[in-house]
Amino acid sequence: MPVVLDPDAAAVYKVVQEAGRPAYETLTAPEARAYYAQARFATNPEAPELARVAPLSIPAPHGVIPARIYVPKDLRRHDGLSPALVFFHGGGWVIGDLDSHDVVCRKLAVEGALIVISVDYRLAPEHKFPAAADDAIAATKWVAANARELGIDASRLSIGGDSAGGNLAAVVSLAARDGNGPAIAGQVLIYPAVDFAMTHGSHSEPETSVLLTHSVIRWFRDHYLDSAADIHDWRASPARAASLAALPPAYVLTAGADPLRDEGDEYAARLKEAGVPVTYKHYPGQFHGFFTMGKLLQQANSAVSEIGAWLRALA
């Protein structure tokens, strides 16, 4: 499928190419994390002020899962409780943290007029699959169990994430449906990775090897998965679940110049075929990762606003 980047996306891509930054797959995981952390200063928009931002410590079998709660100034409340979004950051299960997605979580809290809780799940290769999925499920269950103390209405609890975080949100939705978690009001899947087989056409088209290149996505996969058998486990590849029926309403976002494009497209279609209400948004001229680049890409800010409006309507 021919892909033409939007002018601003093309300009950003040109700057990245000319900067001569090393490819992630040539680095160690700690080095890649440091590069990713530095990039956010050039791409993140200005952080909006909130009523409260505070750390959380979520108990887990292995110890503690760090998290962060965001409470906007304009917060919807009913009987003193508010809707919430549990958010899982992107980064290929290898890079990313609470700080890399701090600004986008603030903006989602403001646009959705809800509480956002960002989860700092364990990363690979130090913690292979299913560590990230286990942490995402455990964190969501904890938020639901402690909802009242957090000021959250457990009946209006949504989940979401970008890329690897979109994968984890899809996994949590499936786990919750099958009894290993609370009821979920909605799922926000931002260019989600849903099938580690990587056989879709967008995994081989030259036009989609932009920023998230075909080689780096394989590097992420090899760091995260423990063996080839994990590809078929729905906790790694939610598209491999036997059924997508009875899942919560979904907002699915995809980008044209993205190796994960066809995965997201197909997953949205399958959700709809299974009777799940789906809002689908495609950005044909954008690349994977654009969602957090509001300083440079206006469409990133538009995407956050649209998701915020969807979350408002959902509740």
C-alpha positions as CSV (number, residue, x, y, z in Angstrom):
1,M,0.0,0.0,0.0
2,P,1.6,3.3,-1.1
3,V,2.2,5.7,1.9
4,V,2.9,9.4,1.6
5,L,3.9,11.1,4.8
6,D,2.1,14.3,5.8
7,P,4.5,17.3,5.4
8,D,5.1,17.7,9.1
9,A,5.7,14.0,9.6
10,A,8.1,14.0,6.6
11,A,10.0,16.9,8.1
12,V,10.3,15.1,11.5
13,Y,11.5,12.0,9.8
14,K,14.1,13.9,7.8
15,V,15.5,15.5,11.0
16,V,15.7,12.1,12.7
17,Q,17.6,10.7,9.7
18,E,20.0,13.6,9.5
19,A,20.7,13.4,13.3
20,G,22.5,10.1,12.7
21,R,21.2,8.5,15.9
22,P,22.2,4.9,16.3
23,A,19.5,2.3,15.6
24,Y,18.1,0.8,18.7
25,E,19.0,-2.7,17.6
26,T,22.7,-1.7,17.6
27,L,22.5,-0.8,21.3
28,T,22.0,-2.6,24.6
29,A,18.6,-2.3,26.2
30,P,19.9,0.2,28.8
31,E,21.5,2.3,26.1
32,A,18.3,2.2,24.0
33,R,16.3,3.4,27.1
34,A,18.6,6.3,27.6
35,Y,18.3,7.4,23.9
36,Y,14.5,7.1,24.1
37,A,14.3,9.1,27.3
38,Q,16.3,12.0,25.8
39,A,14.2,12.1,22.7
40,R,11.1,13.1,24.6
41,F,12.4,16.6,25.3
42,A,12.4,17.3,21.6
43,T,9.0,15.8,20.8
44,N,6.7,16.2,23.8
45,P,4.4,19.2,23.9
46,E,4.2,21.5,26.9
47,A,2.8,19.7,30.0
48,P,-0.5,21.0,31.2
49,E,-0.9,21.8,34.9
50,L,-3.1,19.3,36.8
51,A,-4.7,19.4,40.2
52,R,-2.5,16.5,41.4
53,V,0.2,14.2,40.1
54,A,1.6,11.7,42.6
55,P,3.5,8.4,42.7
56,L,1.7,5.1,43.5
57,S,3.1,1.8,44.6
58,I,1.1,-1.2,43.5
59,P,1.8,-4.4,45.4
60,A,2.6,-7.5,43.2
61,P,3.9,-11.0,43.8
62,H,7.4,-9.9,42.8
63,G,7.4,-6.8,44.9
64,V,6.0,-3.4,43.8
65,I,4.8,-2.0,40.4
66,P,5.5,1.7,40.3
67,A,2.7,3.9,38.9
68,R,1.6,7.5,38.8
69,I,-1.8,9.1,39.2
70,Y,-2.9,12.1,37.3
71,V,-5.9,14.2,38.5
72,P,-7.0,17.1,36.3
73,K,-8.4,20.4,37.5
74,D,-11.7,19.8,35.5
75,L,-12.7,16.4,36.7
76,R,-16.0,14.7,36.1
77,R,-17.5,13.4,39.3
78,H,-20.7,11.4,40.2
79,D,-21.3,10.8,43.9
80,G,-17.8,11.9,44.6
81,L,-16.2,9.4,42.2
82,S,-14.7,9.8,38.8
83,P,-14.0,7.7,35.6
84,A,-10.5,6.6,35.1
85,L,-8.1,5.3,32.5
86,V,-5.3,2.8,33.4
87,F,-2.5,3.6,30.8
88,F,0.3,1.4,29.7
89,H,3.2,3.1,27.9
90,G,4.7,2.0,24.6
91,G,8.3,1.2,23.9
92,G,8.4,-2.4,22.6
93,W,8.3,-3.9,26.1
94,V,12.0,-2.9,26.3
95,I,12.1,0.9,26.6
96,G,9.8,3.6,27.9
97,D,8.7,4.5,31.4
98,L,6.4,6.8,33.4
99,D,8.4,9.9,32.4
100,S,8.5,9.1,28.6
101,H,4.6,9.2,28.6
102,D,4.1,11.7,31.4
103,V,2.9,14.5,29.1
104,V,0.5,12.4,27.1
105,C,-1.0,11.0,30.3
106,R,-1.5,14.6,31.5
107,K,-3.2,15.6,28.3
108,L,-5.4,12.5,28.3
109,A,-6.5,13.4,31.9
110,V,-7.3,16.9,30.8
111,E,-9.0,16.0,27.5
112,G,-11.0,13.1,29.1
113,A,-11.7,15.0,32.4
114,L,-10.8,11.8,34.2
115,I,-8.2,10.3,36.4
116,V,-5.3,8.6,34.6
117,I,-3.1,6.0,36.3
118,S,0.1,5.2,34.3
119,V,1.7,1.8,35.0
120,D,5.5,1.2,35.0
121,Y,5.4,-2.5,34.2
122,R,8.6,-4.6,34.1
123,L,10.7,-4.4,31.0
124,A,12.5,-7.0,28.9
125,P,15.0,-8.5,28.4
126,E,15.5,-8.5,32.2
127,H,11.9,-9.6,32.6
128,K,10.7,-11.7,29.7
129,F,7.1,-12.5,28.7
130,P,4.7,-12.8,30.5
131,A,6.1,-10.3,33.1
132,A,4.7,-7.2,31.4
133,A,1.3,-8.8,30.8
134,D,1.2,-10.1,34.4
135,D,2.0,-6.6,35.7
136,A,-0.7,-5.0,33.5
137,I,-3.3,-7.4,34.8
138,A,-2.3,-7.1,38.4
139,A,-2.2,-3.3,38.3
140,T,-5.6,-3.1,36.7
141,K,-7.1,-5.4,39.3
142,W,-5.5,-3.4,42.1
143,V,-6.8,-0.1,40.8
144,A,-10.3,-1.6,40.6
145,A,-10.0,-3.1,44.1
146,N,-8.9,0.3,45.5
147,A,-11.0,2.5,43.3
148,R,-13.0,4.2,46.1
149,E,-9.8,5.2,47.9
150,L,-8.4,6.6,44.7
151,G,-11.6,8.6,44.0
152,I,-12.4,6.3,41.1
153,D,-15.8,4.8,40.0
154,A,-14.9,1.2,39.4
155,S,-17.8,0.8,37.0
156,R,-16.2,3.5,34.7
157,L,-12.7,2.1,34.6
158,S,-11.1,2.0,31.1
159,I,-7.7,0.9,29.9
160,G,-5.4,2.0,27.1
161,G,-1.9,2.3,25.7
162,D,0.2,2.9,22.7
163,S,2.1,0.2,20.7
164,A,3.4,-2.3,23.3
165,G,1.0,-0.6,25.7
166,G,-1.9,-1.2,23.3
167,N,-0.9,-4.8,23.3
168,L,-1.1,-4.9,27.1
169,A,-4.5,-3.1,27.1
170,A,-5.9,-5.7,24.7
171,V,-4.5,-8.5,26.9
172,V,-6.0,-7.0,30.0
173,S,-9.4,-6.7,28.3
174,L,-9.3,-10.4,27.3
175,A,-8.2,-11.4,30.8
176,A,-10.9,-9.4,32.5
177,R,-13.5,-10.9,30.2
178,D,-12.4,-14.3,31.1
179,G,-12.5,-13.7,34.8
180,N,-9.0,-12.6,35.6
181,G,-9.8,-9.0,36.3
182,P,-12.5,-6.4,36.8
183,A,-15.1,-5.2,34.4
184,I,-13.6,-2.8,31.8
185,A,-15.7,0.1,30.5
186,G,-13.6,0.7,27.4
187,Q,-10.2,0.0,25.7
188,V,-8.0,2.5,23.9
189,L,-5.7,0.7,21.5
190,I,-3.2,3.1,19.9
191,Y,-1.3,1.4,17.0
192,P,-1.4,-1.8,19.0
193,A,0.9,-4.8,18.5
194,V,-1.5,-7.7,18.5
195,D,0.2,-10.6,16.6
196,F,3.8,-11.6,17.0
197,A,3.7,-13.8,13.9
198,M,4.4,-10.6,12.0
199,T,3.1,-12.0,8.7
200,H,0.9,-9.0,7.8
201,G,1.8,-7.1,4.7
202,S,2.8,-4.0,6.6
203,H,5.7,-5.8,8.2
204,S,7.4,-6.1,4.8
205,E,6.5,-2.9,2.9
206,P,9.4,-0.4,2.6
207,E,7.0,2.5,3.2
208,T,6.2,1.3,6.7
209,S,9.8,0.9,7.9
210,V,9.8,4.5,9.3
211,L,11.2,5.2,12.9
212,L,9.8,1.8,14.1
213,T,11.7,-0.1,11.4
214,H,11.2,-3.7,10.5
215,S,14.5,-4.7,12.1
216,V,13.9,-2.9,15.4
217,I,10.5,-4.4,15.8
218,R,12.1,-7.8,15.5
219,W,14.7,-6.7,18.1
220,F,11.9,-5.8,20.5
221,R,10.2,-9.1,19.8
222,D,13.4,-11.1,20.5
223,H,14.0,-9.2,23.7
224,Y,10.4,-9.8,25.0
225,L,9.5,-13.3,24.0
226,D,11.1,-16.2,25.8
227,S,10.6,-18.7,22.9
228,A,8.9,-19.0,19.5
229,A,6.1,-20.8,21.2
230,D,5.1,-17.5,23.0
231,I,3.9,-16.2,19.6
232,H,0.8,-18.3,19.8
233,D,-0.1,-17.3,23.4
234,W,-2.9,-14.8,23.5
235,R,-1.2,-13.0,26.4
236,A,1.6,-12.1,23.9
237,S,-0.6,-12.0,20.7
238,P,-4.1,-11.0,21.7
239,A,-5.2,-11.5,18.1
240,R,-4.6,-15.3,18.7
241,A,-7.4,-15.4,21.3
242,A,-10.1,-17.9,20.4
243,S,-12.8,-15.2,20.4
244,L,-13.0,-11.5,20.6
245,A,-16.7,-11.5,21.6
246,A,-18.0,-9.7,24.7
247,L,-15.0,-7.4,25.0
248,P,-15.4,-3.7,26.0
249,P,-16.0,-1.0,23.5
250,A,-12.8,-0.1,21.7
251,Y,-11.1,2.9,20.2
252,V,-8.5,1.7,17.7
253,L,-5.9,4.1,16.1
254,T,-3.6,3.2,13.3
255,A,-1.0,5.0,11.2
256,G,-0.2,4.5,7.5
257,A,3.7,4.3,7.8
258,D,3.6,1.7,10.5
259,P,4.7,-2.0,10.5
260,L,1.8,-2.6,12.9
261,R,-0.8,-0.9,10.6
262,D,-2.4,-4.1,9.2
263,E,-2.5,-5.8,12.6
264,G,-4.4,-2.9,14.1
265,D,-6.7,-2.7,11.0
266,E,-7.5,-6.4,11.2
267,Y,-8.0,-6.4,15.0
268,A,-10.5,-3.5,14.7
269,A,-12.4,-5.4,12.0
270,R,-12.5,-8.6,14.0
271,L,-13.7,-6.8,17.1
272,K,-16.5,-5.3,15.1
273,E,-17.4,-8.6,13.6
274,A,-17.6,-10.1,17.1
275,G,-20.1,-7.5,18.1
276,V,-17.8,-5.1,20.0
277,P,-18.6,-1.4,19.5
278,V,-15.5,0.0,17.7
279,T,-14.4,3.5,16.9
280,Y,-11.7,3.3,14.3
281,K,-9.3,6.2,13.4
282,H,-6.6,5.9,10.7
283,Y,-3.9,8.5,10.1
284,P,-2.6,7.6,6.6
285,G,0.3,10.1,6.6
286,Q,1.7,9.5,10.0
287,F,4.3,7.0,11.3
288,H,4.4,4.8,14.4
289,G,5.1,6.8,17.5
290,F,3.5,10.0,16.4
291,F,0.9,10.1,19.2
292,T,3.3,11.4,21.8
293,M,5.0,14.0,19.5
294,G,2.6,16.9,20.0
295,K,5.4,19.4,20.0
296,L,6.1,18.7,16.4
297,L,2.9,17.1,15.0
298,Q,-0.5,18.8,15.3
299,Q,-2.2,15.5,14.4
300,A,-0.8,14.1,17.6
301,N,-2.7,16.7,19.6
302,S,-5.8,16.1,17.6
303,A,-5.6,12.4,18.3
304,V,-5.3,13.0,22.1
305,S,-8.3,15.3,21.9
306,E,-10.4,12.8,20.0
307,I,-9.6,10.0,22.4
308,G,-10.4,12.3,25.3
309,A,-13.8,13.0,23.7
310,W,-14.4,9.3,23.1
311,L,-13.7,8.6,26.8
312,R,-16.1,11.4,27.8
313,A,-18.8,9.9,25.7
314,L,-18.1,6.4,26.9
315,A,-18.8,7.3,30.5
